[in-house]
């Protein structure tokens, strides 16, 4: 699966442009990025895509020297489980 990395989101689309997976992490305060939304299509459920999206967001935020926060329940749980927040 190909991922499109943007400054505050990462997504994957099918051949028709429909979003299959997406994570958003706006910079709500200077240097503070909040993961606020994670979506994975039912067709990809159980394949580890959501966790991969969160890890990719964490990596991208860290590359920018940012602090990570989360309001998305999935991302928050994942980050706590990994000891990141």
C-alpha positions as CSV (number, residue, x, y, z in Angstrom):
1,X,0.0,0.0,0.0
2,X,1.3,3.5,-0.9
3,X,1.0,6.3,1.6
4,X,0.8,10.0,0.8
5,X,2.7,12.0,3.4
6,X,1.5,15.6,3.9
7,X,2.7,18.1,6.6
8,X,-0.1,17.2,9.0
9,X,-1.6,14.0,7.7
10,X,-0.8,10.6,6.1
11,X,-3.2,8.8,3.9
12,X,-3.7,6.0,1.4
13,X,-6.2,6.0,-1.4
14,X,-7.5,3.3,-3.8
15,X,-7.2,3.6,-7.6
16,X,-10.5,5.6,-7.6
17,X,-9.2,8.2,-5.1
18,X,-11.3,6.9,-2.2
19,X,-9.4,7.2,1.1
20,X,-8.6,3.7,2.6
21,X,-6.6,4.9,5.6
22,X,-5.8,8.2,7.1
23,X,-4.3,9.9,10.2
24,X,-4.3,13.6,11.0
25,X,-2.0,15.5,13.4
26,X,-2.4,19.2,13.2
27,X,0.1,21.5,14.9
28,X,-2.3,23.2,17.4
29,X,0.5,25.1,19.2
30,X,4.0,25.8,17.9
31,X,5.9,22.5,18.0
32,X,3.0,20.5,19.5
33,X,1.2,18.1,17.2
34,X,-2.0,16.4,18.2
35,X,-3.1,13.1,16.6
36,X,-6.8,13.7,16.4
37,X,-8.1,11.3,13.9
38,X,-7.3,7.8,12.7
39,X,-9.4,6.0,10.0
40,X,-9.0,2.6,8.4
41,X,-11.5,1.2,5.9
42,X,-13.3,-2.0,6.9
43,X,-11.6,-3.7,4.0
44,X,-8.2,-3.3,5.8
45,X,-9.4,-4.1,9.3
46,X,-7.1,-6.4,11.3
47,X,-4.1,-5.9,9.1
48,X,-2.2,-3.5,11.4
49,X,-2.7,-0.5,9.2
50,X,-3.9,1.8,12.1
51,X,-0.8,1.0,14.1
52,X,1.4,1.6,11.1
53,X,-0.2,5.0,10.5
54,X,0.4,6.0,14.1
55,X,4.0,4.9,13.9
56,X,4.5,6.9,10.7
57,X,2.9,10.0,12.3
58,X,5.2,9.6,15.3
59,X,8.2,9.4,13.1
60,X,7.2,12.4,11.0
61,X,6.5,14.5,14.1
62,X,9.8,13.5,15.6
63,X,11.6,14.4,12.4
64,X,10.2,17.9,12.8
65,X,11.3,18.1,16.4
66,X,7.7,18.2,17.6
67,X,6.0,17.1,20.8
68,X,3.3,14.4,20.4
69,X,-0.2,14.5,21.9
70,X,-3.3,12.5,21.0
71,X,-7.0,13.1,21.3
72,X,-7.9,10.1,19.0
73,X,-8.8,7.2,21.3
74,X,-7.0,4.6,19.1
75,X,-3.8,6.7,18.8
76,X,-3.8,7.6,22.5
77,X,-4.0,3.9,23.6
78,X,-1.4,2.9,21.1
79,X,1.0,5.6,22.2
80,X,0.5,4.8,25.9
81,X,1.0,1.0,25.2
82,X,4.3,1.9,23.4
83,X,5.4,4.2,26.2
84,X,5.5,7.2,23.9
85,X,3.1,9.4,26.0
